[in-house]
Amino acid sequence: MVLAVCGCTQQPNKLTRVSIAFQDWVGYGPFYLGQEKGFFAQEGIDLFFVDEQLDSGRRDAFKAGMLDCEAGTIDLLVSKLSQDTPIVAVLELDRSFGGDAVVANKKIKSLEDLIGKKVVFSRDDVGEMFISYLFYKKGLSLRDIKIISCSPEQVADVFLKKEADAVVTWEPWVSKALAFPGAHILATTKDYPGVIIDTLNIRKDIVENNPKLVKGLIRGWFKAVKYFQDNPDEANQIIAKHYNISPEAYKKSVSFLKWTGYKEQVELGKSGAWKEIFDLIAKIKFENGRIVKMPDSKKSINTILIQEAYENSR
């Protein structure tokens, strides 16, 4: 990973440069849209994109003060916070609504049929979290399956080569895996919409010392989502090039997720729903030996800034 900036920096044009990194998940597309359409600039922010796909790389950059924020799934947030990474979640970006799934060959009819079989997914990533959650609900154990671990972009290929009986992945690789003759979906986040949540995580010192900047990021995000909803054809054209897919493919991919609205986020924050799923994921990870300690959700999630940003927008 190469970082051109070290923390928030003031630019000659008086925009504050803010670095952000994330994996190639289509739900993060509004960040590209917001930057290109000037929504973040309206908030005094020049969003600088850092190509760091590895969660460990983002963790280390946060600890070194070289990265300002990231978009990521809540399970990865749990993992980083268990390693004392100085970040706070301030915003729910999206919820997977069919975008993540367990795809199996025709011989596998249920999750129970996976016992003793080969399952490919990326360890310490959202695929592992999804199947861990499903097994937890069924009273099953990951110790009873043969895990094949590889990078997220390779898992579907392993399944297509018949080296695994099932794959846990997300779009667009779910669609790719389903191209295998007889392949079908065993479970999808359409049936579990509150499990895989993406959040905007910001370095703790920025949240504490510059809440105005954080609220600017929040407003810029919602402006981009609103623009996408009002101008889907143009927005698909703008965003798709960042994922090296066609606008039609991007349109299909985002049909499997839900961008969470302003008012809904405020209500979720007040209800404590984010903290509940955070604590459940931490419990599952801890019991599976994937983290050495359970982070405190009350210190990990800040819902005050989204509430303030919402009140100011009304």
Buried (B, 14 or more C-beta within 10 A) or exposed (E): BEBEBEBBBEEEEEBBBBBBBBBBBBBBBBBBBBBBBEBBBEBBBBBBBBEBBBBEBBBBBBBEEBBBBBBBBBBBBBBBBBBEBBBBBBBBBBBBBBBBBBBBBEEBEEBEBBEEBBBBBBEBBBBBBBBBBBBBEEEBEBEEBEBBBBEBEBBBBBBBEEEBBBBBBBBBBBBBBBEBEEBBBBBBBBEBBBBBBBBBBBBBBBBEEBBEBBBBBBBBBBBBBBBBEEBEEBBBEBBBBBBEBEBEBBBBBBEBBBBBBBEEBBEBBEEBBBBEBBBBBBEBBBEBEBBEEBBEBEEBBBBEBBBBBBEEEE
